[in-house]
Amino acid sequence: MNLPTLRQLQYLVAVVELRHFGQAAERCFVTQSTLSTGIQELEHTLGSQLLERTKRKVIPTQLGKTLAQRAQHILGLTTELVEISREGQHLLSGKLYLGVIPTIGPFLLPKVLPGIRERFPQLELMLVEDQSARLLDRLHAGELDTAIMAMPYDIGNLQHLVFKGENFCVAFPREHALSQGGPVTAAELPGNELLLLEEGHCLRDHALAACHLDGLRGSAAFQGTSLYTLIQMVVGGQGITFLPEMAVDTELMQQAEISFRALAEKGPHRQLSLIWRPSWHRKQELYLLAEAMAELLDGDIQDQPESLL
């Protein structure tokens, strides 16, 4: 089946709007004979008359008016496709669907988003917060372009790029016997006072692994759904918990009735990373994004996949 060309649709729209072949040809930057021939070929393709022609004027048929309206819509969609394609030619522009885990998002995003928006004004970040396993599901389903997660974590065949290494601190109630001093070892911590995030939060696993406390997974004094819940429990003198360095360095934490001590175990205890599908076509842009975040956090890119070299 023969289909109308976009050029023919442009000719039809111009003639219907201007009711004049000469003016329509000027708008389309072609000769009048070229435009007239294009309209005739369109009528032949459709098997219908679209214009009534006289020596003095051009009158669209009812079908011609209807098709011209539809043609305008088609041409608009085509223009949109071109604009989207041009956006993709500029690094870090257009929409980017970015996932982030809850134990990173509230502390990382306020530090990096202003700088990223300043550096890449054409980039429109669409942020989604969720736990690691669900972010991976969304990545595989194509609902996300990339995600910020903490490594180590089993990401299967997905690729990642580390942009920040981070250690943990231990948060104590101000009056706790261990609230003062320098770095504290895991062996010094009272396990029966430990407050942890519930299963599904990778920070829980990273903290226990860093402290070699895997045996405490099911014996925590309390299991919370968010870091903020654990913080309030510590403020209330209900126990102690692990916090990432980035969380400690916030106004909220500085104002809380909590004392912090660095965890003495060798780090980094977790690695903040960008995760993406190997088949995704904008990999080089993710390196630029990771590099920007590393600089804004006063860090360095720690590795670079071969696919980005």
N, C-alpha and C positions, 0 to 999 in steps of 0.2 A: 504494500500500500504506500503510495506516494504521500508525503506529508508537506505542508507549507514550510517554507524556510523563514527564519527570523527576519531576514531582509524583506521578504514579501509582506510579513506582518507589519513591519515598520512603515512600508509604503502605504498599506491600507489605512493604518491609524492616522498618518499624516494627511492623506487625502480626505478622509472622513472629517477630520477636525478642521481643515482649512478650506475644503470644498473647492480646491483649485490645484490642478496638476502642476503648474509652474512653481507655485509657492511650496507645494509639498516636495517637489524635486530639490529645491534649494535647501529646505530643512534637512533632507536626507543626503545632501552633498552628491547628487547624481544628476544626470541629464534628464530632461522631461521624457525623452523616448525610453530611456532605461527604466524609469519609474513606471511608465505606462505599460511597457512590456512585462514588468514584474507583476503588475496587477492582473494583467490578462492571463499570465501563467498561473497565478493563484486561483483565478476563477475557473480555469481549465482543470486544475488539480481538484478543486472542490465540486466541480460540476454545477456551479450556481453563479448567477449574476449578482455582483456585489455593488455595482455602481451603474447609475443611469447617466449616459454621456450625451451632452449636447454641445453645440459650438460655443455657447456662452457660459454654461455652468455644469457642475457635477453634482448629482443627487444620489446619496447612498440609498440603496434599497433597505428594507427593514432588516433583512438578513445581514446586509453589509454593516449596519449600525451595531447589531448584536455581536457579530464576529469581531468588529473593531474594539468593542468593550472587552471581550475575552482576550483579544490580542494584546491590549494594554496590560492586562494582568500577567500574561505570559512574559511579556517584555520586562515587566517589573521584577518578576522572579529571576529572570536571566541576569538582569543588572545586579541583583542581590548576590547571585552566585559569583559573579566577577569580583564584587567587592569583598566577599568572604575569601576568595582566592588571593586577592591582593593583600588582605590582612595577614594571611599565612606566610607571605613573602617577607614580612617584617618580623624579626625575632622577638619573641615574647610580646605578642599583640593578640587581640581578640580574647575570647573566653578560654579559660583554663580551669577545669574542674579539679580541685585540690582537696584531698581528704587529709585529716589530721587526727591523731589520737587524743583523748581527753587529758592525758598527763603531759602533753606537750603544748597543745593549742593555746590555753589561757596564758602561758608563760612565754612562749616563743612569738606568737603572732603580734602582740603589741610592740615587740622589740624590732621586728623586721618589716612589717607591712608598710609603715610610712616610707621607709627607705626604698622598698621595692616599687611602690606606686610612684615615687619621685623618679626613679631610674627608668621605669617602664610604663609611661603614662598611657600607652595603648593597650596594656594588659588588663583584662577584667577577670579577677580571681573569683571563682564560685566555690565557697568553702563548705565542706561537709565534715562534721565531727562524729567519730564513731570509734568503737573498739577495733583493735588490729585485725581480728579474723574477719569482721564484717567489711572492713575497708578492702581487704584482699578480695573478698567476694565481689565487691563493687568494681574493683579494678578489672578482674577477669570478665565481668559482664559488660565492660565498656562504659559504665556509669561515671567512672572517674578517669581522668587522664593520668594523674599521679597522686601519691600520698606521702605524707611525712609520718614516718614511724620510727620506733626505736629498735635498734639491732643489738644483740643477735636475736633473730626471730626467723622461723622457718617460712620463707616466702616462695618456696618451690622454684619454678623456672622464671620468676620475675627478676628483674634487674634492680640494682640499687646503687646509690652513691652517697657516701658518708660526708656530711658537711660540718659536723660538730661532735666532739667527744665530751661526755659529761659524767661527773661523779655524783655520788649521793652524800647527803648530810643526814644526821639523826636529829630529830626534833624532840626536845624534852620540855616538860612543864618547867616554869622558871624556878620552882622550889625543889626540883628533883635533885637527888643526891649526885647524879652524874651530869648535871646541867652545865657545869663549868669545866673548862680545860681545853686542851688541844684536840687533835684527831683521836677518835675513840675506836677501838677494835671491836669486831663483832663478838669476840669472846667475853667482852666486858658488859655486853648488853643483857638485861634481864628478859629472857624469852617470854616469860609469862605476862609481860607488860606490852608486848609488841602488838601494834595496830597495823593491819594490812588491808590493801584493797582486795576485793573479792576476786575469785577466779575469772579469768578473761582479760584482766589488765596486765599488760606485759611488764609494767613497772614493778609489780609484785614479784614476778619471776626474776627480773634483773636484780632486784635488791637482794633477794634470798640467795641467788647464785653468787653475787659479789661477796656476800658474807659467809658463803658455804653453810647456809642454814636451811637447806632443802627439807630437812626433817621437821621443820616448824610449819610446813604448808597447811596442815589441818589443825594446828594447835594455837593459832593466834588468839589473843584476848578479844579482838574485835575485827570483823571484816566489813569494810565500808564500800560504798558505791562510787565515791569520789574523794580526791585529795582534800577538798574543802571540809568534808565530813570528818576525816581523820584529824585535820588541823584543829577543828573545834573540840574534838575529843581530847587532844593533847592540851589545849588551852584549859579545859575543864579538869585536868589532872588525872585523866583516865588511862594514860599510858604514853608510849613513845611510838614514833613512826619514822619511816624513811622519806626524804624529800629530795628531788633533783636540785642541783645547784641553781638552776634557772628559776625554780620556784622560790627559793630562799631570797633571791635578789629581786624582790618585788615589794612595793609599798605595803601591801596587805600583810605580808609576813613580817616585815620590820615593825609593824604596829601591833602585832599579836603578842600576847603574853607567853612567848616561847623562847627557849634558848636553843641554839644550833651548834652542833659540833660536827666537823668533817669526819667522814668514815675513813678509817685508816687503811682499809684494804686497797690494794693496788688497783688503779683504774686504767682507762675509763670504764665506768660501770655500765654505761650504755652509750650507744652511738646514734645520733639523730641522722636520719637518712631519707632521701627521696627514693620512692619505689615506683616502677613503671613496667608496663608490658614490653617484652622484647620487640614486638611488632609495631610499637607506636612510632609514628613518623616524625615526631618533634623532639627527638632525644637530645639534640644539641642545645635546644632551648632549656632543657632541664639542667644541663650542666651550668648554663649561665645563671639560672635561678638559684641553684645550690651555691654557686660561687658568690652570688650577691648576698645570700643569707649568711654564709661563712664570714664574709667581710663585715657585715653589719653586726655579727656576734663576736668580732675580733678573733675569728678562727681561721682555719685553712682547710681547703679541700684535702681529704685524707686519701682518697683513691679515685681512680677514673677508669670506668670500664673500657675495654678495648673498642667497643662499638662507638665510643665517643671520640676516639683519637683521630 
